[in-house]
Amino acid sequence: MNRNLDTIKQNLLDQKKELELKLTTLAKEAFSDGQVQDPGDQALLSTMESLRTSLQDSDLEQYKRIVRAIKKFEDGSYGICIDCGNDISEKRLLSFADADRCLACQEEYEDLQTE
Protein backbone atom coordinates (compact mmCIF):
# COMPACT_ATOMS: atom_id res chain seq x y z
CA MET A 1 0.00 0.00 0.00
CA ASN A 2 3.00 2.36 0.35
CA ARG A 3 2.98 3.05 -3.37
CA ASN A 4 -0.74 3.82 -3.24
CA LEU A 5 -0.20 6.06 -0.21
CA ASP A 6 2.41 8.05 -2.14
CA THR A 7 -0.05 8.42 -5.01
CA ILE A 8 -2.87 9.43 -2.65
CA LYS A 9 -0.68 12.02 -0.92
CA GLN A 10 0.43 13.50 -4.25
CA ASN A 11 -3.18 13.65 -5.42
CA LEU A 12 -4.13 15.46 -2.19
CA LEU A 13 -1.30 17.96 -2.67
CA ASP A 14 -2.38 18.54 -6.29
CA GLN A 15 -6.02 19.05 -5.23
CA LYS A 16 -4.90 21.47 -2.52
CA LYS A 17 -3.01 23.62 -5.06
CA GLU A 18 -5.93 23.50 -7.49
CA LEU A 19 -8.41 24.60 -4.79
CA GLU A 20 -6.10 27.40 -3.62
CA LEU A 21 -6.03 28.77 -7.17
CA LYS A 22 -9.79 28.35 -7.60
CA LEU A 23 -10.59 30.06 -4.28
CA THR A 24 -8.24 32.95 -5.09
CA THR A 25 -9.82 33.37 -8.52
CA LEU A 26 -13.36 33.28 -7.10
CA ALA A 27 -12.47 35.88 -4.49
CA LYS A 28 -11.10 38.28 -7.13
CA GLU A 29 -13.81 37.75 -9.73
CA ALA A 30 -16.04 40.77 -10.32
CA PHE A 31 -19.54 40.43 -11.75
CA SER A 32 -20.27 44.13 -12.00
CA ASP A 33 -18.51 46.86 -13.93
CA GLY A 34 -19.69 49.46 -11.39
CA GLN A 35 -22.28 51.06 -13.69
CA VAL A 36 -25.85 51.78 -12.63
CA GLN A 37 -27.96 48.69 -13.19
CA ASP A 38 -31.62 48.10 -13.80
CA PRO A 39 -33.58 45.75 -11.48
CA GLY A 40 -32.97 42.78 -13.79
CA ASP A 41 -29.21 43.34 -13.74
CA GLN A 42 -29.29 43.74 -9.96
CA ALA A 43 -31.21 40.47 -9.57
CA LEU A 44 -28.73 38.68 -11.82
CA LEU A 45 -25.80 40.16 -9.89
CA SER A 46 -27.34 39.06 -6.61
CA THR A 47 -27.86 35.54 -7.94
CA MET A 48 -24.28 35.37 -9.22
CA GLU A 49 -22.93 36.58 -5.85
CA SER A 50 -24.99 33.93 -4.04
CA LEU A 51 -23.70 31.24 -6.38
CA ARG A 52 -20.11 32.38 -5.89
CA THR A 53 -20.54 32.33 -2.10
CA SER A 54 -22.00 28.83 -2.27
CA LEU A 55 -19.13 27.61 -4.47
CA GLN A 56 -16.57 29.22 -2.17
CA ASP A 57 -18.13 27.61 0.90
CA SER A 58 -18.15 24.18 -0.76
CA ASP A 59 -14.59 24.54 -2.04
CA LEU A 60 -13.39 25.83 1.33
CA GLU A 61 -14.87 22.81 3.13
CA GLN A 62 -13.20 20.48 0.64
CA TYR A 63 -9.93 22.40 1.09
CA LYS A 64 -10.13 21.97 4.87
CA ARG A 65 -10.70 18.22 4.50
CA ILE A 66 -7.68 17.93 2.20
CA VAL A 67 -5.43 19.93 4.54
CA ARG A 68 -6.57 17.75 7.45
CA ALA A 69 -5.73 14.59 5.45
CA ILE A 70 -2.27 15.94 4.55
CA LYS A 71 -1.60 16.70 8.23
CA LYS A 72 -2.57 13.11 9.07
CA PHE A 73 0.11 11.90 6.65
CA GLU A 74 2.62 14.03 8.51
CA ASP A 75 1.63 12.85 12.00
CA GLY A 76 1.24 9.18 10.99
CA SER A 77 -2.50 8.94 11.60
CA TYR A 78 -3.58 8.85 7.95
CA GLY A 79 -5.91 5.98 7.13
CA ILE A 80 -7.08 5.45 10.71
CA CYS A 81 -10.79 5.87 11.46
CA ILE A 82 -11.46 8.77 13.86
CA ASP A 83 -14.35 6.88 15.46
CA CYS A 84 -13.28 3.25 15.93
CA GLY A 85 -9.50 3.52 15.46
CA ASN A 86 -9.40 0.76 12.86
CA ASP A 87 -7.69 1.08 9.49
CA ILE A 88 -9.72 2.63 6.67
CA SER A 89 -9.68 0.27 3.70
CA GLU A 90 -7.28 1.03 0.87
CA LYS A 91 -10.17 0.87 -1.58
CA ARG A 92 -12.02 3.59 0.36
CA LEU A 93 -8.92 5.78 0.60
CA LEU A 94 -8.30 5.46 -3.13
CA SER A 95 -11.87 6.65 -3.75
CA PHE A 96 -12.06 9.21 -0.92
CA ALA A 97 -8.53 10.27 -0.04
CA ASP A 98 -9.81 12.68 2.62
CA ALA A 99 -11.96 10.05 4.39
CA ASP A 100 -11.94 10.40 8.18
CA ARG A 101 -13.95 7.25 8.88
CA CYS A 102 -14.08 3.63 7.80
CA LEU A 103 -17.15 2.72 5.76
CA ALA A 104 -19.10 1.27 8.70
CA CYS A 105 -18.49 4.32 10.91
CA GLN A 106 -19.26 6.71 8.02
CA GLU A 107 -22.61 5.01 7.44
CA GLU A 108 -23.41 5.23 11.16
CA TYR A 109 -22.34 8.89 11.20
CA GLU A 110 -24.57 9.71 8.22
CA ASP A 111 -27.51 7.88 9.82
CA LEU A 112 -27.12 10.03 12.94
CA GLN A 113 -26.97 13.20 10.82
CA THR A 114 -30.32 12.45 9.16
CA GLU A 115 -32.21 11.81 12.41
URPEVEN-V920000 format. One record per residue. PSI is psi in whole degrees, 0 to 359 (999 if undefined). Layout:
psi = [PSI & PSI]
This chain:
psi = [344 & 319 & 318 & 323 & 320 & 318 & 316 & 313 & 316 & 320 & 319 & 317 & 320 & 317 & 322 & 312 & 316 & 316 & 323 & 316 & 315 & 315 & 321 & 316 & 315 & 320 & 329 & 343 & 131 & 134 & 348 & 145 & 8 & 358 & 159 & 138 & 150 & 171 & 325 & 317 & 320 & 320 & 317 & 316 & 317 & 318 & 316 & 320 & 319 & 318 & 316 & 315 & 317 & 316 & 318 & 316 & 315 & 313 & 322 & 320 & 317 & 319 & 315 & 320 & 320 & 315 & 318 & 318 & 319 & 319 & 325 & 326 & 316 & 324 & 2 & 8 & 8 & 136 & 8 & 128 & 132 & 345 & 307 & 344 & 1 & 165 & 141 & 136 & 147 & 320 & 317 & 317 & 326 & 329 & 321 & 82 & 337 & 19 & 132 & 341 & 153 & 168 & 315 & 315 & 326 & 317 & 318 & 318 & 315 & 323 & 318 & 328 & 333 & 353 & 999]
